[in-house]
Amino acid sequence: MYEPLRAAGAAAREMLLLAAAQRWKVPVAECVAQTGAIKQIKTGKTLSYGRLAAAGKLPVPQKPALKREDQFRYIGKSVRART
C-alpha cells in the first residue's frame, strides 16, 4: 500500500496548496506545505490544513507530484520513542 498512500498524500497536498492559493489569490508556486499548514512564501501568511477544508471539494489530481526521498521527514529516519 506504500505507493497508493504516497499518491493519496501527494494529491491531498496539491489540493491544499491550490485551496490556499485561491484564497490568497496568488499562484500555487508561491505556496508551500509545512508541518500541518500551507505557507505563502512572500508574505509568510499561513493557513492550517483544517482551515482549508474546502480543498476537499476540488478535483483530485490524477498524477500528483510525489516527494523525493530526500524530502521525507519521517520515512527512513530514526524517531525517538515517546515515554
QUIDA-V674149 format. One line per field, one symbol per residue. phi: phi as a letter, one per 40 degrees, with the letter a starting at -180 (. if undefined). Layout:
# QUIDA-V674149
phi: ???
This chain:
# QUIDA-V674149
phi: .dccccccccccdcccccccccccfbcdccbbcafgabbcdcbgcbbcdccbdcdcccccccbcccccdccccbcgbcbcccb
